[in-house]
Amino acid sequence: MGRAVFERVRSVVESMGPVEIRTSKSQIAFRRRRGFAYLWSPRQYLGDAGVEVVLAIVLHRHDESDRFKEVSHPSPAHWMHHIEVLDVADVDAEVEDWLREAADGAD
């Protein structure tokens, strides 16, 4: 399922314009001038975490949606919102809107 989620997220962000995709051992980053969305596997860090893929989206504000498993504030201007992706269908219109907002903020 991880590959299918990657393909879905990639399709969404590439439809918004140019994007750079960087991969590392621990994550896949979607970038413009800076990173705005990241896919990573909690199993790599937590063992059997019960979820295969987490999508982290960087916004300039705190969104209080119940869909976010965790929200952190790594810097004064950025909020990192984490969504557990249990199915490709979880990357829906609402997530697309957050990805668009994040991509626009990364220019």
BALOBA-1460 file (C-alpha; in Angstrom, 3 decimals):
// residues 107
<rec num="1" residu="m" x="0.000" y="0.000" z="0.000"/>
<rec num="2" residu="g" x="2.910" y="2.389" z="0.631"/>
<rec num="3" residu="r" x="3.726" y="2.587" z="-3.079"/>
<rec num="4" residu="a" x="0.097" y="3.329" z="-3.953"/>
<rec num="5" residu="v" x="-0.023" y="6.154" z="-1.392"/>
<rec num="6" residu="f" x="3.215" y="7.599" z="-2.793"/>
<rec num="7" residu="e" x="1.805" y="7.502" z="-6.344"/>
<rec num="8" residu="r" x="-1.408" y="9.208" z="-5.207"/>
<rec num="9" residu="v" x="0.391" y="11.979" z="-3.295"/>
<rec num="10" residu="r" x="2.872" y="12.462" z="-6.143"/>
<rec num="11" residu="s" x="0.017" y="12.782" z="-8.642"/>
<rec num="12" residu="v" x="-1.712" y="15.389" z="-6.466"/>
<rec num="13" residu="v" x="1.359" y="17.560" z="-5.869"/>
<rec num="14" residu="e" x="2.640" y="17.325" z="-9.455"/>
<rec num="15" residu="s" x="-0.750" y="18.559" z="-10.694"/>
<rec num="16" residu="m" x="-0.032" y="21.804" z="-8.771"/>
<rec num="17" residu="g" x="3.134" y="22.623" z="-10.688"/>
<rec num="18" residu="p" x="6.831" y="21.880" z="-10.458"/>
<rec num="19" residu="v" x="7.918" y="19.857" z="-7.457"/>
<rec num="20" residu="e" x="11.165" y="18.179" z="-6.474"/>
<rec num="21" residu="i" x="11.005" y="14.731" z="-4.911"/>
<rec num="22" residu="r" x="13.843" y="13.716" z="-2.612"/>
<rec num="23" residu="t" x="14.153" y="10.282" z="-1.124"/>
<rec num="24" residu="s" x="16.204" y="9.157" z="1.824"/>
<rec num="25" residu="k" x="16.363" y="5.999" z="3.862"/>
<rec num="26" residu="s" x="13.644" y="7.241" z="6.170"/>
<rec num="27" residu="q" x="11.313" y="9.391" z="4.060"/>
<rec num="28" residu="i" x="10.166" y="10.845" z="0.763"/>
<rec num="29" residu="a" x="10.103" y="14.648" z="0.682"/>
<rec num="30" residu="f" x="8.106" y="16.832" z="-1.692"/>
<rec num="31" residu="r" x="9.769" y="20.223" z="-2.122"/>
<rec num="32" residu="r" x="9.586" y="23.534" z="-3.846"/>
<rec num="33" residu="r" x="11.933" y="26.112" z="-2.348"/>
<rec num="34" residu="r" x="11.656" y="24.037" z="0.820"/>
<rec num="35" residu="g" x="9.911" y="20.864" z="1.914"/>
<rec num="36" residu="f" x="6.146" y="20.946" z="2.331"/>
<rec num="37" residu="a" x="5.050" y="17.289" z="2.545"/>
<rec num="38" residu="y" x="6.726" y="14.085" z="3.675"/>
<rec num="39" residu="l" x="5.820" y="10.415" z="3.528"/>
<rec num="40" residu="w" x="7.427" y="8.096" z="6.055"/>
<rec num="41" residu="s" x="6.894" y="4.708" z="7.623"/>
<rec num="42" residu="p" x="6.436" y="4.605" z="11.390"/>
<rec num="43" residu="r" x="7.438" y="0.925" z="11.326"/>
<rec num="44" residu="q" x="11.000" y="2.018" z="10.717"/>
<rec num="45" residu="y" x="11.005" y="3.789" z="14.081"/>
<rec num="46" residu="l" x="8.291" y="2.094" z="16.124"/>
<rec num="47" residu="g" x="8.253" y="-1.523" z="14.962"/>
<rec num="48" residu="d" x="4.725" y="-2.755" z="14.310"/>
<rec num="49" residu="a" x="3.009" y="0.621" z="14.583"/>
<rec num="50" residu="g" x="-0.260" y="-0.601" z="13.058"/>
<rec num="51" residu="v" x="-0.002" y="1.884" z="10.193"/>
<rec num="52" residu="e" x="2.188" y="1.630" z="7.128"/>
<rec num="53" residu="v" x="2.429" y="5.265" z="6.012"/>
<rec num="54" residu="v" x="2.260" y="8.695" z="7.630"/>
<rec num="55" residu="l" x="1.840" y="11.858" z="5.564"/>
<rec num="56" residu="a" x="3.290" y="14.964" z="7.209"/>
<rec num="57" residu="i" x="2.129" y="18.312" z="5.825"/>
<rec num="58" residu="v" x="3.783" y="21.646" z="6.687"/>
<rec num="59" residu="l" x="1.377" y="24.572" z="7.103"/>
<rec num="60" residu="h" x="1.934" y="28.122" z="8.336"/>
<rec num="61" residu="r" x="-0.898" y="27.651" z="10.790"/>
<rec num="62" residu="h" x="-2.276" y="25.068" z="13.186"/>
<rec num="63" residu="d" x="-5.225" y="23.220" z="11.662"/>
<rec num="64" residu="e" x="-7.317" y="21.555" z="14.363"/>
<rec num="65" residu="s" x="-8.859" y="18.835" z="12.196"/>
<rec num="66" residu="d" x="-9.459" y="15.542" z="14.003"/>
<rec num="67" residu="r" x="-7.841" y="13.779" z="11.041"/>
<rec num="68" residu="f" x="-4.383" y="14.701" z="12.284"/>
<rec num="69" residu="k" x="-2.829" y="12.107" z="14.570"/>
<rec num="70" residu="e" x="-0.292" y="14.644" z="15.813"/>
<rec num="71" residu="v" x="0.557" y="18.287" z="15.224"/>
<rec num="72" residu="s" x="3.937" y="19.723" z="16.178"/>
<rec num="73" residu="h" x="5.348" y="23.234" z="16.021"/>
<rec num="74" residu="p" x="9.026" y="22.815" z="15.003"/>
<rec num="75" residu="s" x="9.590" y="26.501" z="14.270"/>
<rec num="76" residu="p" x="7.729" y="29.770" z="14.817"/>
<rec num="77" residu="a" x="6.437" y="29.885" z="11.235"/>
<rec num="78" residu="h" x="5.653" y="26.196" z="10.630"/>
<rec num="79" residu="w" x="3.254" y="23.583" z="11.941"/>
<rec num="80" residu="m" x="3.815" y="19.920" z="11.044"/>
<rec num="81" residu="h" x="0.536" y="17.987" z="10.689"/>
<rec num="82" residu="h" x="0.713" y="14.158" z="10.676"/>
<rec num="83" residu="i" x="-1.968" y="11.981" z="9.081"/>
<rec num="84" residu="e" x="-1.961" y="8.194" z="9.355"/>
<rec num="85" residu="v" x="-2.806" y="6.940" z="5.876"/>
<rec num="86" residu="l" x="-4.665" y="3.646" z="6.195"/>
<rec num="87" residu="d" x="-5.945" y="3.568" z="2.607"/>
<rec num="88" residu="v" x="-5.208" y="5.446" z="-0.614"/>
<rec num="89" residu="a" x="-8.725" y="6.901" z="-0.350"/>
<rec num="90" residu="d" x="-7.532" y="8.787" z="2.747"/>
<rec num="91" residu="v" x="-5.746" y="11.164" z="0.337"/>
<rec num="92" residu="d" x="-9.035" y="12.847" z="-0.515"/>
<rec num="93" residu="a" x="-10.147" y="16.373" z="-1.453"/>
<rec num="94" residu="e" x="-9.521" y="17.710" z="2.049"/>
<rec num="95" residu="v" x="-5.946" y="16.377" z="2.044"/>
<rec num="96" residu="e" x="-5.473" y="17.769" z="-1.467"/>
<rec num="97" residu="d" x="-6.452" y="21.214" z="-0.161"/>
<rec num="98" residu="w" x="-3.889" y="20.962" z="2.660"/>
<rec num="99" residu="l" x="-1.219" y="19.815" z="0.187"/>
<rec num="100" residu="r" x="-2.032" y="22.769" z="-2.093"/>
<rec num="101" residu="e" x="-1.802" y="25.194" z="0.836"/>
<rec num="102" residu="a" x="1.502" y="23.644" z="1.924"/>
<rec num="103" residu="a" x="2.962" y="23.729" z="-1.601"/>
<rec num="104" residu="d" x="1.928" y="27.371" z="-2.064"/>
<rec num="105" residu="g" x="3.606" y="28.206" z="1.249"/>
<rec num="106" residu="a" x="6.842" y="26.497" z="0.190"/>
<rec num="107" residu="d" x="7.538" y="28.814" z="-2.771"/>
